[in-house]
Amino acid sequence: ICGGRQFIAEHFNTTPNEYMFFFEDDMSMNPPEDINTVCKNGFSKYHPNFYKTMLKIVNKEKFDFLKWTFTEFFGDNQKQWAWYNVPQEFRNKHWPDYNKLPEHGHDPNSPDTNFKNVKSIDGVPYATGEVYYCNWPQTVSKQGNQKMFLDTTWKHPYEQTWMSHIFKRTIEGKINPGILLMSPITHDRFKHY
């Protein structure tokens, strides 16, 4: 998956397109029938003008990337998943009061995601702040693509490596991420790997 994303990032850089959208083959947009339904976190699962509104948000905020879904198959964005993947030295500095990883599995008390602002355009709420990168559906701008995937590359990229790298650059103020406070994606995880 990550090798494919790197290939697409490199290809996108050669096109005149302003944005690229990332999906995996087991992810799909929720249908109109979900217009009055919410995810387990209470966020809407469908918006009739999703595409146009999402692009308005990206353009207004000049996001490098905008994650499309708050709640996902494996969890949600309440917790800061980058905490698990950054180097220990960074963890000590950024979370000095809670910097020890669990020996196994996930820590139920891991740090929350720090959001800076909550805004809305055309009925679609979104948040800014310490939004972590992951392989969930998202819009990536041409400038964001350069900063996220091309300025620094790895021979064998992994989601965890990108999450760490992009989070550190976000904290440095070099990457501007956002997330929709919606859950318009269904991840039909038919294969576990």
Sequence and secondary structure as in RCSB ss.txt:
>XXXX:A:sequence
ICGGRQFIAEHFNTTPNEYMFFFEDDMSMNPPEDINTVCKNGFSKYHPNFYKTMLKIVNKEKFDFLKWTFTEFFG
DNQKQWAWYNVPQEFRNKHWPDYNKLPEHGHDPNSPDTNFKNVKSIDGVPYATGEVYYCNWPQTVSKQGNQKMFL
DTTWKHPYEQTWMSHIFKRTIEGKINPGILLMSPITHDRFKHY
>XXXX:A:secstr
 HHHHHHHHHHHHTSS SEEEE  TTEEE  GGGTT B TTS BS  TTHHHHHHHHHHHHT SEEE  SB SS 
BSSB THHHHS HHHHHHHSTTS    SSS  TT  B  EEEEEEETTEEEEEES    SSSEEEEHHHHIIIII
SS  SS  HHHHHHHHHHHHHTTS  EEEES   EEE      
